[in-house]
Amino acid sequence: MLHIMQRGIVVAVGCVLLAGSFTPAMAQETGNDLPNPYQTITGWAKMPGARHWGSTSAVDIDPDGVHIWVAERCGQNACEGSTLDTVLKFDASGQLVKSFGAGKMNWPHGIYVHSDGNVWVTDARGTEGKGHQVHKFSPDGDLLMSLGTAGEAGNDATHFNQPSDVVVGPDGSIYVGDGHGGTRSRQRVVKYDAEGNFIKEWGGDGSIGVPHALAFDSQGRLFVADRSNNRILIYDQEGTLLDTWLQFSRNSGIFIDADDMLYATDSESSDRRGHGEYKRGIRIGSARTGELMYFIPDPADANNGPLAGTSFSEGVAVDAAGNIYGAEVGPRDLKKYVRRPER
């Protein structure tokens, strides 16, 4: 079933209409003109000493709902040869309180912090005998588990080819979005049990483009940001496709909070990428109904200028107070979005 949204009216394409009447204009609904109740805070997260921000596509929230975890690419866009820590933990004021991971990863891409406090990071580039792996760290940085074979690309139970993201399901099973390399790799979701034993995979038949981000809702449904196909795919935990959503645009990152609010960040839409009707930014809506509610536009470009790499947040996360964090590859920043005071 394919759902398109028009101001909260759910219509279904190719099946029985759920509500309203489908028109061609509804298929073009972008959310570009939705209200933006947030203000942008830059420079709030402070690097130690003379260190400066590198690219980051990975941000998540600590189980305490307050601290923010980031996987950062060593002051540049890669960590090969660097001695800097790659996994950083900040408090609510932006002070760095913990870091680890030096020398363990080449290109940290996705991060997931489980309710037990353990930190999962994907390394999506294989060089120097590292990469093409998913790592599980304790909250203090001890390496507890690694999935994949270090430095070796592949598409079987023990190899990845540029894994983008990882998430742990309600029963402890591990889900990996693999195949950031596009046509050079095999795009799939791979499922393991809690001990890291392979269970199954799906999507390797071409039904998924690049599974760039993963998130679970309160119903236990797995949301997959299929970035190269400009859509979100919703699965059950066995890989059965339940729904396809287009209204959140071309998503690099997704986050679902405890109230089933979906935060979906579009870092790439532009005419050059064939998705020019959408503006880059963060679309916020319901993971239960698919309704779009708010839109935070890209403050750097507003989609009118040239796209220099990735210009907006690839990763997105939301703390318990409702503050939004955007991890940026292009501007190399961790922006914070807070609610404007109500008048």
C-alpha positions in Angstrom: 0.0 0.0 0.0 1.4 3.4 -0.9 0.3 6.4 1.3 0.5 10.0 0.1 -0.4 12.7 2.6 -2.2 16.0 2.0 -2.5 18.1 5.2 -3.3 15.1 7.3 -5.7 13.5 4.8 -4.6 10.0 4.1 -5.1 8.7 0.6 -4.0 5.4 -0.8 -2.7 4.9 -4.3 -3.5 1.6 -6.1 -5.9 0.5 -3.4 -9.1 1.5 -1.6 -9.1 5.2 -0.5 -8.9 5.5 3.3 -10.2 9.1 3.4 -10.6 12.1 1.1 -10.3 11.9 -2.7 -7.0 11.4 -4.5 -5.9 14.1 -6.9 -2.6 14.5 -8.8 -1.9 17.6 -6.6 -1.8 15.3 -3.5 1.0 13.2 -5.1 3.1 16.4 -5.2 2.6 17.3 -1.6 6.0 18.1 -0.2 5.6 19.6 3.2 7.8 22.6 2.1 5.3 25.2 3.4 4.5 23.5 6.8 5.1 25.7 9.9 8.6 25.7 11.5 8.2 26.2 15.3 12.0 25.7 15.9 15.0 28.1 16.1 18.5 27.0 15.1 21.3 26.9 17.6 24.8 26.7 16.2 28.2 26.3 17.9 26.6 24.9 21.1 28.7 21.6 21.2 32.3 22.4 22.1 35.2 20.3 20.9 38.2 20.0 23.3 41.3 22.1 22.9 42.0 23.1 19.3 40.0 20.2 17.9 37.3 21.2 15.3 34.3 19.5 13.9 34.7 17.0 11.1 31.9 15.4 9.1 29.3 13.5 11.1 26.2 11.6 9.9 25.6 9.9 13.3 23.8 11.3 16.4 21.7 9.6 19.1 20.5 10.2 22.6 21.7 8.5 25.8 19.1 6.5 27.8 19.0 9.3 30.3 17.3 11.4 27.6 19.8 14.2 28.2 23.2 13.4 26.9 24.0 13.3 23.2 26.2 10.8 21.4 27.9 11.5 18.1 30.2 9.5 15.8 32.5 12.1 14.2 35.1 11.7 11.4 38.3 12.9 13.2 38.1 16.6 12.2 37.9 15.8 8.5 35.7 13.3 6.4 37.6 10.2 7.3 39.6 8.7 10.2 42.3 6.7 8.4 45.6 7.4 10.1 44.0 9.6 12.8 44.6 9.2 16.6 41.5 11.1 17.5 38.5 9.5 19.3 35.6 9.0 17.0 32.7 8.5 19.5 31.8 11.6 21.5 29.4 12.2 24.4 28.1 15.7 25.2 26.0 17.0 28.0 23.0 19.3 27.5 25.2 22.4 27.7 27.5 21.1 24.9 30.4 20.1 27.0 32.3 16.9 26.0 32.1 14.5 28.9 33.4 11.2 27.3 35.1 10.0 24.1 36.6 6.8 22.8 37.2 4.8 19.6 40.5 6.1 18.4 42.1 3.9 15.7 39.1 1.5 15.6 37.2 2.9 12.6 37.7 4.5 9.2 34.4 6.2 8.4 31.9 6.1 11.2 28.5 6.5 9.6 25.6 5.3 11.8 25.1 5.3 15.6 22.5 3.7 17.8 22.5 3.9 21.6 20.5 1.1 23.2 18.4 1.4 26.4 21.1 -0.6 28.2 23.6 2.2 27.4 25.7 0.3 24.9 26.7 2.2 21.8 26.6 0.7 18.3 28.5 2.3 15.4 28.8 1.3 11.7 32.1 1.8 9.9 31.2 2.1 6.2 34.6 2.3 4.6 37.1 -0.5 4.4 40.8 0.4 4.4 43.9 -0.4 6.5 42.4 -3.7 7.7 39.4 -2.0 9.2 35.9 -1.1 8.2 32.8 -2.8 6.6 31.8 -3.6 10.2 29.3 -2.9 12.9 30.8 -2.4 16.4 29.1 -2.6 19.8 30.8 -0.6 22.6 30.1 -0.4 26.3 29.2 3.1 27.6 32.8 3.4 28.6 34.2 2.4 25.3 35.0 -1.3 25.7 34.6 -3.2 22.5 32.0 -5.8 23.2 31.1 -7.2 19.7 31.9 -6.7 16.0 29.8 -7.9 13.1 31.3 -8.3 9.7 34.9 -9.1 8.6 37.4 -6.3 9.2 38.5 -4.6 6.0 36.7 -7.1 3.7 33.6 -6.1 1.6 31.0 -8.8 0.9 27.4 -9.6 0.9 27.0 -12.7 3.0 26.3 -13.6 6.6 29.8 -12.5 7.8 30.5 -9.6 5.5 29.1 -6.1 4.8 29.7 -3.7 2.0 29.5 -0.2 3.5 26.9 -0.7 6.3 25.0 2.6 6.9 23.1 2.1 10.1 22.2 -0.3 12.9 19.4 -0.7 15.4 18.4 -3.2 18.1 14.8 -4.5 18.0 12.4 -5.1 20.9 13.5 -8.7 21.4 17.2 -7.8 21.2 17.7 -8.8 17.6 20.2 -6.7 15.6 19.3 -5.1 12.3 21.9 -3.6 9.9 21.2 -1.5 6.9 23.9 -2.5 4.5 25.0 -1.3 1.0 25.9 2.4 1.2 28.0 1.9 -2.0 24.9 1.9 -4.2 25.2 -0.2 -7.3 28.7 -1.2 -6.2 27.2 -3.1 -3.3 24.1 -5.1 -2.4 21.4 -3.1 -0.6 19.8 -5.1 2.1 18.7 -5.3 5.7 20.5 -8.0 7.7 19.1 -9.5 10.9 21.1 -11.1 13.6 20.1 -12.5 17.0 21.3 -10.7 20.2 24.6 -12.8 20.2 25.4 -11.8 16.6 24.3 -15.0 14.8 22.9 -14.4 11.4 19.2 -15.0 11.0 18.1 -13.6 7.7 18.3 -10.8 5.2 16.0 -9.0 2.8 16.2 -6.4 0.0 19.2 -7.8 -1.8 16.9 -8.5 -4.8 16.8 -4.8 -5.6 13.6 -4.0 -3.7 15.6 -1.6 -1.5 17.9 1.2 -2.7 20.3 2.5 -0.1 19.0 1.6 3.4 20.6 4.7 4.9 18.8 4.8 8.3 16.8 2.5 10.6 14.3 3.1 13.4 11.6 1.2 15.3 8.3 2.6 16.4 6.3 1.7 19.5 4.5 -1.1 17.6 7.8 -2.8 16.8 7.7 -1.8 13.1 11.0 -1.3 11.4 11.2 2.0 9.4 13.9 2.0 6.7 15.0 5.3 5.0 15.4 4.1 1.4 17.3 7.2 0.4 18.1 6.5 -3.2 14.4 5.8 -3.9 13.1 8.9 -2.0 10.9 6.9 0.4 10.5 5.2 3.8 9.8 1.5 3.8 8.0 0.0 6.8 8.5 -3.7 7.7 7.6 -6.1 10.4 10.4 -7.8 12.2 10.6 -10.7 9.7 11.0 -8.4 6.7 7.4 -8.3 5.4 6.7 -5.0 3.8 3.8 -3.2 5.5 3.8 0.2 3.9 5.7 2.7 1.7 5.7 6.4 2.5 6.8 9.1 0.1 5.7 12.3 1.9 8.8 12.5 4.1 11.0 13.0 1.0 14.6 11.8 0.4 15.7 10.8 3.9 19.3 10.3 5.1 18.3 10.0 8.8 15.2 9.1 10.8 14.3 9.1 14.5 11.1 8.0 16.2 10.5 9.2 19.8 8.5 7.6 22.6 5.3 9.3 21.4 5.8 7.9 17.8 6.7 11.3 16.4 8.9 10.7 13.3 11.7 13.1 12.6 13.1 12.6 9.0 16.0 14.6 7.7 16.5 15.3 4.0 20.1 16.3 3.3 20.2 15.9 -0.5 17.0 16.9 -2.3 17.7 19.3 -5.2 17.1 19.6 -9.0 20.5 18.0 -9.6 19.4 14.8 -7.9 16.0 14.7 -9.6 14.0 15.4 -6.5 13.8 19.2 -6.9 10.2 19.6 -5.8 11.3 18.9 -2.2 13.4 21.3 -0.2 16.1 20.0 2.1 15.2 20.0 5.8 13.7 18.0 8.7 10.1 16.9 8.2 8.3 16.0 11.4 5.1 14.0 11.6 3.3 11.0 13.0 4.8 7.5 12.7 1.4 6.1 13.4 -0.6 7.9 10.6 2.1 9.4 8.4 0.7 12.9 8.8 3.2 15.7 8.2 3.1 18.5 10.8 6.2 20.6 10.7 9.2 21.4 8.5 12.6 22.8 9.5 14.2 24.1 6.2 17.9 23.9 5.5 19.1 27.2 6.9 22.3 27.2 4.8 20.8 26.9 1.3 16.9 26.7 1.3 17.4 24.5 -1.9 18.0 27.5 -4.2 21.8 27.2 -4.6 24.2 24.5 -5.8 24.4 21.3 -3.8 28.0 21.0 -2.5 28.1 17.4 -1.3 25.7 17.1 1.5 24.5 20.5 2.8 22.2 19.6 5.7 21.8 17.1 8.5 22.3 13.4 7.6 21.7 12.2 11.1 18.9 13.3 13.4 18.0 12.6 17.1 15.7 14.2 19.7 16.2 14.4 23.4 13.6 14.0 26.2 13.0 17.7 26.3 12.1 17.7 22.6 15.3 19.4 21.3 16.4 18.2 17.9 20.0 17.5 16.9 21.2 17.4 13.3 24.6 15.8 12.4 26.0 17.4 9.3 28.5 16.0 6.8 28.9 19.1 4.6 28.9 22.0 7.0 30.6 19.8 9.6 28.5 20.8 12.5 26.1 19.4 15.1 23.2 21.8 15.1 20.5 22.1 17.7 16.9 23.0 17.1 14.8 24.2 20.0 11.1 25.2 20.2 10.5 29.0 19.9 8.7 30.5 22.9 5.0 30.6 22.4 3.6 34.1 22.1 
